[in-house]
Amino acid sequence: MLFLVAALLLLGVVLGTVAHAPLPFTLVAAAVIGAWLAVFAVRERHSRRRENTN
């Protein structure tokens, strides 16, 4: 949970920076963050399914 709070704080700092960043950089950063969130979601779903089968 603490990791998610830190990630949200970092996101707030990055959003302030995005206003001054070039569009291609912003799109690449958004893709990286989206991929990270997708991997996180898949891992969470997989771990919850494994807990239910035990």
C-alpha positions as CSV (number, residue, x, y, z in Angstrom):
1,M,0.0,0.0,0.0
2,L,2.8,2.4,0.8
3,F,4.3,1.7,-2.6
4,L,1.1,2.8,-4.2
5,V,1.0,6.0,-2.2
6,A,4.6,6.7,-3.3
7,A,3.7,6.0,-6.9
8,L,0.8,8.4,-6.7
9,L,3.1,11.1,-5.3
10,L,5.6,10.5,-8.0
11,L,2.7,10.7,-10.6
12,G,1.8,14.1,-9.2
13,V,5.3,15.4,-9.7
14,V,5.5,13.9,-13.2
15,L,2.2,15.4,-14.2
16,G,3.6,18.8,-13.3
17,T,6.6,18.1,-15.5
18,V,4.5,16.7,-18.4
19,A,3.1,20.2,-19.1
20,H,6.7,21.2,-20.1
21,A,7.8,18.0,-21.8
22,P,7.6,17.4,-25.6
23,L,4.7,15.3,-26.8
24,P,6.7,12.2,-28.0
25,F,8.3,12.0,-24.5
26,T,4.9,12.3,-22.9
27,L,3.5,9.5,-25.1
28,V,6.4,7.2,-24.4
29,A,6.1,7.8,-20.6
30,A,2.4,7.2,-20.7
31,A,3.0,3.9,-22.6
32,V,5.5,2.8,-20.0
33,I,3.3,3.6,-17.1
34,G,0.3,1.9,-18.8
35,A,2.4,-1.3,-19.3
36,W,3.5,-1.2,-15.7
37,L,-0.1,-0.9,-14.5
38,A,-1.2,-3.7,-16.9
39,V,1.6,-6.1,-15.5
40,F,0.6,-5.1,-12.0
41,A,-3.1,-5.9,-12.7
42,V,-2.3,-9.3,-14.3
43,R,0.0,-10.3,-11.3
44,E,-2.7,-9.3,-8.8
45,R,-5.4,-11.2,-10.6
46,H,-3.2,-14.3,-11.0
47,S,-2.2,-14.2,-7.3
48,R,-5.9,-13.9,-6.2
49,R,-6.9,-16.8,-8.4
50,R,-4.2,-18.9,-6.9
51,E,-5.3,-18.0,-3.3
52,N,-8.9,-19.0,-4.1
53,T,-7.8,-22.5,-5.4
54,N,-6.0,-23.4,-2.1
